[in-house]
Amino acid sequence: QVQLVESGGGLVQAGGSLRLSCAASGRTFSRYGMGWFRQAPGKEREIVSAISWSGGRKYYADSVKGRFTISRDNAKNTVNLQMNSLKPEDTAVYYCAITAPYYTFSTSVHEYDYWGQGTQVTVSS
């Protein structure tokens, strides 16, 4: 079973930065897509960013485009999300996820098999 553990969340002021990391264990996910999702209180889980197994294809939600950067290191089984110019509306629990084996890239929550426990990101105004 693949296990994902997020880290790097915390409390920052608007305009600040955080770098989220996700470490995978159990099985290699080098040919799987990876993604970051977030869920704010009272809201549905939404895609934030996604990256293909090769790292050559990336997706960013319009709300974070230009501020967030996703990257992965398959040799280290990690995926990261650099978050800059944070806004209060970025406040949420952020989840790392890995796609089903037959997907190398996906922006759909339904096409991800494994999820981390989440890490809280709080942006104060």
Residue, then its C-alpha position, 0 to 999 in steps of 0.5 A: q500500500v502506498q502511503l503519503v505524508e504531507s509536511g510544511g503547512g503552518l500559519v503565515q501572513a498574507g503575502g508570505s510563502l510556504r513550501l509543502s512537501c509530500a513523501a511517498s512510501g510503499r511502492t514507487f509512483s514514478r510513473y503515476g501522476m501526482g497532485w495537490f488538493r485543498q479543502a476549506p471549511g464548508k467547501e468541497r475538495e478542489i484541485v490545486s495543482a497536478i504534475s505528470w509522472s515525467g514532470g513535463r506536464k503541469y496544471y494549476a488552478d486559475s486561483v493559484k496560477g503564477r503563485f504556486t509551483i509544483s515539482r517532483d523528484n521520482a528518485k526521492n519519491t517526493v512531490n512539492l508545492q511552493m506557495n508564494s504570495l499567499k492569500p487568506e482564501d488559500t487557507a485550507v487543508y492541503y492534501c497530496a495524492i497519487t493517481a491510479p496506475y493507469y493515469t500518468f496525469s490527471t486533474s480529476v479527484h476521482e482518478y486519484d487512488y491514494w491520499g495523504q493525511g493533509t496539512q493545514v495552511t492558514v493565511s492571516s489577513 
